[in-house]
Amino acid sequence: MIWSLPLLLIASTVSALDCSSEQLSPYRLKDSFTQVTSKSIISDTPPSKTNTTWYLNLCNQQEQIIEDCPKNSQICGVQTVLLPGESPIKTQIVSFGNGLNYNVLDANKSDISIKLDDSSWGSNSVSAQLEFHCAENEDVEIEWDYSNFVLKYTTPAACLKDDKSAPPAPPKDGDKDGDDKKKKDDSWGWFTWLFIILVLLFGGYIIFGAWITASKSPADFQDAVHDFVETLGNLAKSLPGFLKEIGQKIFGSENRGGYSAV
């Protein structure tokens, strides 16, 4: 068996990203990063597949992320090799925790750039740079070349707390559908107004037609009233099915993807 002994390397020093510090407290980082998130990168390395999963505990919410990662890790990467018919083999563990100094290279209205001091990883040195960008939709990109870790995190958490023009923060209960629900509510409001306008136009048409008929003959007016009542009855019968069809189009289920929360 080729992978008889896994190469297990653990970075001995760690990073202290203090989200409540004077430089970072004006941002939403501490209030928004209430969960550990993960990002997996799977590479095809015949005859195996290599899965590298990075766990982001950026504001140090949890003392232990997962069993494989050292305690007090704020960033931890676990690389696993998958061979057909074999049990997964862990080949690398990279951890940044609560001891390494960091420098805020840039912090403005929409971007935060943080550089961590180099730390030892076996006989090598590794560094980490964290780049946050203020935006409504969240996205995580990770670059790792075995010596440099670069995190590019697009998130509302990188927005200033007092910036009224910034995108709204995601729901604190972990519901990532908040924006979708808002859009659905807007769609329902638009449909409601359209429905009201159509009903008013239809009612005006019936009333105008009845007035024209009544001006010609009272007998014709009675027929018009009978036709009006019959039309309203048919409309009432078809309305539930029509509303159900519209509701399915507006509130139908959607597929979503993205990074996961641990």
N, C-alpha and C positions, 0 to 999 in steps of 0.2 A: 504494500500500500504506500503510495507516494507521500501522503500527508500523515506520516506516522507520529510526528511530534509537532504540535502547533507552535508557531512563534508568538509568544505572549509578551508584549511589551506594554508597560504602564507608565505614563508620564508621572514623574514623582512630584512635580510642583504644579500649582493650581492657580486659577484666576479668581480675583475678587471683583466682580462686577456689582458695585453697590448702587442699586437703582434709587436709593434714597439720598444719595450724596448731593452736595450743593450744585454740582454741574448737571446731574441727571434728574433731580427731583422736579424741575419745571415740566418734564415730559410725563406722558401717561404710562411709562414703562412699568413702574411698580404696581399700579392699579390694574393694568391690563394683563401682565404676565402672571396669572394666577394658576396656571397649569403647566405641566411639563409637556412639551411637544416633541415630536420625532420626525425625522426625514430619512427615508431609506433610498439608497442608490444601489441598484443591482446591475452588475456587469457580467457579460457572457465571457467566461474564461475557460474554454474547453480543455479538458473534459468536465470542468466544474462551472459553477456559477458563484460569483462573489457578491455577498450582500453586506454593504456597509451602512449601518444605521447610526445616525447622530441624534442624541437626546439633548434637548435644550432646556435647562433649568435656570434660565437667565437671571432671575432675581432671587435665586436660591430658595424656592418655595418648599422643597423637600430635601431632607437630609440624605435619603437614599433614593436614587432614581430607579435603578433596577439592581438585581443581585450582582451582575457582572461589573458594574461601575463602582469605583471607590465612593465612600461616603463624602458628602459635601461637594459633590461634583456639580458645577454649573453647566459645563459642556462635556459630553462623553460620547466617544465614537467606538462602536463595537463592529469589527469586521468578522464575518463568518463565511467559510467556504462550504459549499453544498456540492456533494458528489452523489451521483445516482446510486441508490441502495445503501448509502452510508449515513451515519449520524452527522449532523452539522459540526464543523470544527471551528472554534474561535481562534483566529490567527493574530488579531490585533485588538488592543484596548487603549484608547487615548483619552486621557481625562484632564480637564482643567477645572480646578475647584476654588477654594477660599484662601489663597495666600499670595498670589502673584499680583504685582503692581500693574496698573494700567494707566494709559494716558488718553484723554479725550482729544483727538486730533482736530475735530471740527464738530461744532454743535450750532446749528442754525434753525430756522423755522421749519424746515422740511427734512433735514438730514442730520444724522449723528454718526460719527466715525470714531471708533475706539481701537486702540492698539494695545495688546497685552505683551508684557515682557516675555522674552524667550524662556522656555523651560526645558528641562532635560527629559528625553524619552529614550530610555536605554542609553546607548552611547551617542545619540544624536540630540540636537536641539530643535525644538518646534516652537512656532510662534502662532499667534492668532490675531486676526483683525475682524472686528464686528462692524458692519455697515448697516445702519437702519435708515429707512426712507418712509416718510409720512405719506400714506395713501389709504384710500377707502378699502380696497381689496387686499387680502393678505396673500403673500407668496414668500417661499423660502428657497434660496439657492445656496448651495454649499460647494466650495472648491477645496480640495485636499490633495497635496502632492507629496505627502509623507514628511514635509518639513514646514509647510505653511497651511494653516487653516483659515479660510475666508468665509465668513457668513454674510450673505446679502439678504436682509430681512425687510420686506415691504409690509408695513403694518400701520394701523391707526395708532398703535402704542408709541410710535415715534413722533407723534404730533404734540405740540405744546398744550398744556391743560387749559390755558386761558385764550387759546386761539379759536375764536368763534367760527372762523371760516374753514377750520380743519374738518376732515371727515369724522362722522360719529364713531365713538369707540364701539367694539363688538359687545354683544350682550354678555354680562358677567356670569350667566349660568352656563356658558359654553355653547349656547345655541348659535350656530353659524348661519342660521337661516333668517336672522333678523332683517337683513337688507332685502331678501327675497319676499318676506312677509309684507314689508313696507311697499314694495313694488306691486304686490298683489292687491293691497289695500287701495293703492292709487288706481289700479286697473278697474277695480270694482266701483270706485267713485265715478270714474269716467263713464262706465257702462250705465250707472244709475241715472246720470244726467241725460245720456242719450235716450234711455228708455222713457224718461219723463217727457222729453221733447217730442218723441214719436207719439206718445199717448195724447199730448196736447194737440198735435197736428191732426191726429185721427179724429179726436173729439170735435175739433173745429170744422173738419170736413163734414162730419155727420150733421152737426148743428146747422152749418150753412146749407147743406143739401135739404134738410128738413124745412128750413125757412123758405127756401125757393119753392119747395113743393107746397107748403101751406099757403103761400101767396097766390097759387094758382087755383087750388081747390081744397076745401076742408076734408073731403073724402080721401083725396090723395095724401093729405097730412096724416090721417089715421093709418094708412098703409105704411107711410114713412116711419111712424112711431113703432109699428109692429116690426118692420124690417130692422129698425135701430135696436130694439130689444133683442131680437133674434141674433143680430150680429154681435152684440155684447156677450150673449150667452156662449156663442161659438168661440169668441176670444177668450173668455174665462176658462173654457175647457182646454184650449190649446196652450194657455199661458204657463201652467206648471211644467209641461214638457219642454217648452222653449227656455224657461229659466234654468231647468236642470242641465240642458245642453250647454248653455252659456257658462254656467257654473263649473262644469267639467273642463271647459276650455281654459277658464281663468285659474281655477284652483287645482288643476291636474298635477300629478306628481312629477318631479324632476329628478334627474340623476346628478349627483354632485361628487366631486373628488377633491383631493388636496392632502396636505400633511395631516398627521393624526395627533391626537392628544393622548397622553399616557395617563 
